[in-house]
Amino acid sequence: MVQGSTNLNTELTQEWLQNYVDDWVRFYRKHTVDGELASYIPQLTKADPNALGVIIMGNNGMTIKSGDVDATFSIQSISKVFAFIVACMDRGVSYVLNRVDVEPTGHAFNSIIHLEMRKIEKPFNPLINAGAITVTSMLQGRTSDEKLEGIFQLLEKILGRRPELDVDVYESERESSIRNRGIGYFLLEAGVLESDLGITLETYFKQCSIKITVEDLAKLGLILANDGMDKTTGEEIIPRQIARLAKVLMLTCGMYDASGKFAAYVGVPAKSGVAGGIMASVPPRIREEVLPFMDGCGVGVYGPALDEQGNSVAGTRLLRHIASHWDFSIF
């Protein structure tokens, strides 16, 4: 039996689960010293490097919260999932996939190796920077604010409120993102961008600077766990095919060049951001034993101290621990 599980449904109370998660957060908070804040975006260095929080939100109405769950931070690369979803909803899946592939790279999220080594026809996937910038260029609108509107509307539909832009983070990204501007010029030369480079990059910097919370990540993860359905209202917010494709990309490409190990050891679709957020989607599972959140859940994690791949070091270890003990794996 998995540690932290039980054969008695009556024992899977919120208090019982809360005690486990509180202990795990206290233990893994000590691991924050193994990571560093994302100094290449100066505004992100203002975060508390010792912060760690998690929210697990189930389809059964149960929500477990522990640690620094009141923190607000920028969505960063987690926005790539929703930009991809919006582009697919507006343009069609075939249109988008004709211009961005769905293959893992094995390289860093901001790598330009594959752009330099061969003549590209399209970026490897929508969750590396080259692919994400290409997807952003496909968003409808003539200005950056018009292009962002589809993302804001989707997030508002899921969260029940319209998130705000963190202007300080946006300005910090705009002033410091030399590498992303270089990627943009490679893409421009390759002829894969569908809107003006300046507007595309401005939109990309803004989408990464959307302000969110740990609870927001859990809600977003839960909708994707349900294949785009809001089970409280019965509304399909994201078409099933697109939601499933987004989760495949999260599983294979969502944790940068640590995605393979994450899939092997955690086994759920997830997407991280360099501000320290992780969004994970746990679909319903069928197991012989009774386990927490058997009917699926969304998980939001925050821990701004990052490992070498750009993932929350303590957050990833905490999520791996929870997934292992409660058998969250989709495999």
Secondary structure, 3 states (H helix, E strand, C coil): CCCCCCCCHHHCCHHHHHHHHHHHHHHHHHHHHHCECCCCCHHHHHCCCCCCEEEEEECCCCEEEEECCCCEEECHHHHHHHHHHHHHHHHCHHHHHCCCCCCCCCCCCCCCHHHHHCCCCCCCCCCCHHHHHHHHHHCCCCCHHHHHHHHHHHHHHHHCCCCCECHHHHHHHHHHCHHHHHHHHHHHHHCCCCCCHHHHHHHHHHHHCEEEEHHHHHHHHHHHHCCCEECCCCEECCCHHHHHHHHHHHHHHCCHHHHHHHHHHCCCCEEECCCCEEEEEECCCCCCCCCCCCCCEEEEEECCCECCCCCEHHHHHHHHHHHHHCCCCCC
